Structure formats: C-alpha cells, structure tokens
C-alpha cells in the first residue's frame, strides 16, 4: 500500500477486510499470458500447460485455467510457473522456492491496480531472464532456517527473507542437493 488512493489519512479500517471489485485485476491473466508468449518467442524455453504442474503453488487456489511453466533450455537459468486464480490473480514461482502473488493482497485498502501489478510482474521476469536472481536456504547450527531471495537491476534491489520452520525446511530441501542458486540468464533464440 502506498497511500495514493486514500490520501494522507489512509484507508478506513473496514477497507482492509473487504474486496468489492476483484475484477479490476482481470487483465492480469491476459498480461501474464502475453508475457509468457513473449518469453517463449524470445528465449529457448520449453512450455508446459496443465493442471497439477505445481501442486504446492496450486494448493488452496480456485484455478481459472491450467497453469503454465517455462523451463529454459539452460538448466542454470531459473524456471517460472504461473498459476491463474479465479480471484482473478496470479501466483508465480520463480526458480525453486520463491513464490509471489499478483496482487499481493487485493483488498479495498490497497493501492494495487492491474497496471501496477503487471509492471511488477514484468520487472521480476526481466530480472530473472537477465540472470539477476538468486535464492538460498540458510540453516544455522541450531536448526533455525530462512529462505532468502534477491532480484536486482540498475533501478534497485528487491530482497526478501522468510523464516522457515523445521518441517518446511525439510520439505524444501528433501529433493535438493543444493541450498543456493545463483541463476544465470535465459538463452536467447537465434
């Protein structure tokens, strides 16, 4: 929330628990499919489209259409999976562990718009495809763990740290032989 919609007084308290116009985000689905189509044309990546592509990402989500995954031909480049919710909104997995929602909230108090969320998605994708993305799971000696994700560009840096409980840490690392990924750029089509 950045306060533009409500002015300096901020939103009324009841606006935080209410969503009166979720359809204002309907164009996110169209924008996401356009971005995916553009990525597929520009980069060497394999596209998959189906329900069940990412069960964790699709969990507790009323899907409006099949999920889409793009896997770059270079295994050192981060994959992307986009889930289309009936809200309407998106859940996106960048790389192995980093998951973000578009919109983040969607309640009436937030200043999110389809346009601002499309720009935010495009920024994440541009940084990911340029190889400006890394993610790590750090486990301390006492067993405490956190998931760290970072995107960066000439315009700035976006970093996030999420504390993990032991069960979640075990689940994330169960099939992994690595705890850190410094993702490279996506290979371009010739």
C-alpha positions as CSV (number, residue, x, y, z in Angstrom):
1,X,0.0,0.0,0.0
2,X,1.4,3.4,-0.9
3,X,-1.4,5.7,0.1
4,X,-2.2,7.3,-3.3
5,X,-5.7,6.1,-3.4
6,X,-6.7,7.2,0.1
7,X,-4.6,10.3,0.6
8,X,-2.6,11.1,3.7
9,X,-5.4,9.9,6.2
10,X,-5.1,6.4,4.8
11,X,-7.8,3.9,4.2
12,X,-10.7,3.3,6.6
13,X,-10.3,0.2,8.8
14,X,-13.2,-1.6,7.1
15,X,-11.4,-1.4,3.7
16,X,-8.8,-3.9,4.9
17,X,-11.2,-6.8,5.1
18,X,-13.2,-6.1,2.0
19,X,-12.8,-6.7,-1.7
20,X,-15.6,-5.0,-3.6
21,X,-14.1,-5.2,-7.1
22,X,-11.8,-8.1,-7.7
23,X,-12.5,-7.9,-11.4
24,X,-10.2,-4.8,-11.5
25,X,-7.4,-7.4,-11.7
26,X,-8.9,-9.4,-14.6
27,X,-6.4,-8.0,-17.1
28,X,-3.6,-9.7,-15.2
29,X,-4.4,-13.0,-16.8
30,X,-4.2,-11.5,-20.3
31,X,-1.0,-9.7,-19.4
32,X,0.6,-12.8,-18.0
33,X,-0.2,-14.9,-21.0
34,X,1.2,-12.2,-23.2
35,X,4.4,-12.1,-21.2
36,X,4.7,-15.9,-21.3
37,X,4.1,-15.9,-25.1
38,X,6.8,-13.2,-25.5
39,X,9.3,-15.2,-23.4
40,X,8.7,-18.3,-25.4
41,X,9.3,-16.4,-28.7
42,X,12.5,-14.6,-27.4
43,X,14.1,-17.3,-25.3
44,X,14.9,-21.0,-25.7
45,X,12.5,-22.5,-23.2
46,X,10.1,-25.4,-23.1
47,X,6.5,-24.6,-22.3
48,X,4.1,-26.9,-20.3
49,X,0.5,-26.1,-19.7
50,X,-1.6,-28.2,-17.4
51,X,-3.4,-28.5,-14.1
52,X,-1.1,-30.0,-11.5
53,X,2.2,-28.6,-12.8
54,X,3.0,-27.2,-9.4
55,X,0.7,-28.8,-6.7
56,X,2.1,-26.6,-3.9
57,X,1.5,-23.4,-5.9
58,X,-2.0,-24.6,-7.0
59,X,-2.9,-25.7,-3.4
60,X,-5.9,-23.8,-1.9
61,X,-6.3,-21.9,-5.2
62,X,-9.5,-21.9,-7.2
63,X,-7.9,-22.2,-10.7
64,X,-9.5,-20.4,-13.7
65,X,-7.3,-22.2,-16.3
66,X,-4.3,-24.5,-16.5
67,X,-1.0,-23.4,-15.0
68,X,1.9,-22.6,-17.3
69,X,5.6,-23.4,-16.8
70,X,8.5,-22.2,-18.8
71,X,11.8,-24.2,-18.4
72,X,14.8,-22.6,-20.0
73,X,17.0,-24.9,-22.1
74,X,19.9,-23.9,-19.9
75,X,19.4,-25.7,-16.5
76,X,21.4,-22.9,-14.8
77,X,18.6,-20.4,-15.6
78,X,15.6,-20.1,-13.3
79,X,12.3,-21.7,-14.4
80,X,9.0,-19.9,-14.0
81,X,5.5,-21.3,-13.2
82,X,2.3,-19.1,-13.3
83,X,-0.9,-20.2,-11.7
84,X,-4.1,-18.4,-12.8
85,X,-6.6,-17.9,-9.9
86,X,-10.3,-17.2,-10.3
87,X,-9.9,-14.2,-7.9
88,X,-8.6,-13.1,-10.6
89,X,-5.0,-13.0,-9.8
90,X,-1.7,-14.9,-10.2
91,X,0.6,-17.0,-8.1
92,X,4.1,-17.2,-9.6
93,X,7.1,-19.4,-8.7
94,X,10.5,-18.0,-9.8
95,X,13.2,-20.6,-9.6
96,X,12.9,-23.4,-6.9
97,X,11.4,-21.7,-3.9
98,X,10.5,-18.0,-4.4
99,X,6.7,-17.6,-4.7
100,X,4.9,-14.3,-5.0
101,X,1.2,-13.3,-5.6
102,X,-0.1,-10.7,-8.0
103,X,-1.9,-8.8,-6.5
104,X,-0.2,-9.2,-3.1
105,X,-3.5,-8.6,-1.3
106,X,-6.3,-7.2,-3.4
107,X,-8.4,-5.7,-0.5
108,X,-10.0,-2.3,-1.0
109,X,-7.4,-0.7,1.3
110,X,-4.5,-1.5,-1.1
111,X,-3.4,0.7,-3.9
112,X,-2.7,-2.2,-6.2
113,X,-4.0,-2.0,-9.8
114,X,-3.8,-4.4,-12.7
115,X,-1.4,-2.0,-14.3
116,X,0.9,-1.7,-11.3
117,X,0.9,-5.5,-10.8
118,X,1.6,-6.1,-14.4
119,X,4.6,-3.7,-14.2
120,X,5.8,-5.5,-11.0
121,X,5.5,-9.0,-12.7
122,X,7.4,-7.7,-15.8
123,X,10.2,-6.4,-13.5
124,X,10.5,-9.7,-11.8
125,X,10.6,-11.5,-15.1
126,X,13.1,-9.1,-16.7
127,X,15.5,-9.5,-13.8
128,X,15.0,-13.3,-13.8
129,X,15.6,-13.8,-17.5
130,X,18.7,-11.5,-17.3
131,X,20.2,-13.7,-14.6
132,X,19.7,-11.1,-11.8
133,X,18.1,-13.5,-9.4
134,X,19.4,-15.7,-6.6
135,X,17.8,-17.7,-3.8
136,X,19.2,-19.5,-0.8
137,X,18.0,-21.6,2.1
138,X,20.2,-21.0,5.1
139,X,20.2,-23.4,8.0
140,X,22.0,-22.4,11.2
141,X,23.7,-24.9,13.6
142,X,20.7,-24.6,16.0
143,X,18.3,-25.7,13.1
144,X,16.7,-22.3,12.6
145,X,16.3,-21.7,8.8
146,X,15.4,-18.9,6.4
147,X,14.7,-18.6,2.7
148,X,16.4,-15.6,1.1
149,X,15.6,-14.4,-2.4
150,X,17.0,-11.4,-4.3
151,X,16.3,-9.7,-7.6
152,X,18.3,-6.7,-8.7
153,X,18.6,-4.3,-11.6
154,X,20.1,-0.8,-12.4
155,X,16.9,0.6,-10.7
156,X,17.5,-1.2,-7.4
157,X,17.3,-4.4,-5.4
158,X,14.4,-6.4,-4.1
159,X,15.4,-8.8,-1.3
160,X,13.2,-10.9,0.9
161,X,13.9,-13.2,3.8
162,X,11.3,-15.6,5.1
163,X,11.8,-17.6,8.3
164,X,11.1,-21.3,7.9
165,X,10.0,-23.9,10.5
166,X,11.9,-27.2,10.5
167,X,9.1,-29.1,8.7
168,X,9.0,-26.6,5.9
169,X,12.8,-26.6,5.7
170,X,12.9,-30.4,5.4
171,X,10.2,-30.3,2.7
172,X,12.0,-27.7,0.6
173,X,15.4,-29.4,0.9
174,X,14.1,-33.0,0.6
175,X,14.7,-33.5,-3.1
176,X,17.5,-30.9,-3.4
177,X,21.2,-31.4,-3.3
178,X,21.8,-27.7,-3.2
179,X,20.8,-24.9,-0.8
180,X,21.7,-22.0,-3.1
181,X,21.0,-21.0,-6.7
182,X,22.7,-18.0,-8.5
183,X,20.5,-18.2,-11.5
184,X,22.0,-17.3,-14.9
185,X,20.4,-15.6,-17.9
186,X,18.0,-17.3,-20.1
187,X,19.4,-18.3,-23.5
188,X,18.0,-16.3,-26.4
189,X,16.7,-17.8,-29.6
190,X,19.0,-17.4,-32.5
